[in-house]
């Protein structure tokens, strides 16, 4: 995505093996740390919903429960 010309001014992706580096810019309506906190809470809620959905379905018969959750 960052390789596309339309994103070059607003998005830059760099790779560091054990880090996730990003910059949050705000128009001023929210402070950057407020945007980050909101985004993390939203992502956690979405992950919880995915985990709840996965628990509703049994693992495939050819895998044990431990193997199913490891992938």
C-alpha positions in Angstrom: 0.0 0.0 0.0 2.7 2.5 0.9 4.3 1.8 -2.5 1.4 3.5 -4.3 2.1 7.1 -5.2 -1.2 8.4 -3.6 0.0 7.1 -0.2 3.6 8.3 -0.2 3.0 11.6 1.6 0.9 10.1 4.4 2.1 6.5 4.9 5.6 5.1 5.2 6.2 1.4 6.1 9.5 0.4 7.6 10.5 -3.0 8.9 12.1 -3.6 12.3 12.0 -7.3 13.4 10.7 -6.8 17.0 9.0 -3.4 16.8 6.0 -1.8 15.3 6.8 1.9 14.7 4.1 4.3 13.6 3.2 8.0 13.9 -0.2 9.3 14.9 -1.1 12.7 13.5 -4.2 14.6 14.6 -6.2 17.5 13.3 -6.5 18.7 16.9 -10.0 17.3 17.6 -8.3 14.4 19.6 -4.8 14.3 21.0 -2.6 11.6 19.4 -2.5 9.6 22.7 -6.3 9.6 22.8 -6.5 8.3 19.3 -4.1 5.5 20.2 -5.9 4.5 23.4 -9.3 4.4 21.5 -7.8 2.4 18.7 -6.2 -0.1 21.1 -9.5 -0.5 23.0 -11.4 -1.0 19.7 -8.9 -3.6 18.4 -9.1 -5.5 21.7 -12.9 -5.6 21.5 -12.7 -6.9 18.0 -10.2 -9.6 19.0 -12.5 -10.6 21.8 -15.3 -11.1 19.4 -13.2 -13.2 17.1 -12.1 -15.4 20.0 -15.7 -15.8 21.1 -16.7 -16.8 17.6 -13.9 -19.4 17.4 -15.0 -20.9 20.7 -18.4 -21.6 19.2 -17.0 -24.0 16.6 -15.4 -27.4 17.5 -11.9 -28.0 16.1 -11.6 -30.2 12.9 -11.8 -33.9 13.7 -8.2 -34.5 12.4 -6.7 -32.0 14.9 -6.7 -32.0 18.7 -7.9 -28.9 20.5 -4.3 -27.8 21.3 -3.2 -28.0 17.7 -6.3 -26.1 16.5 -5.6 -23.2 18.8 -1.9 -23.0 18.1 -2.4 -22.1 14.4 
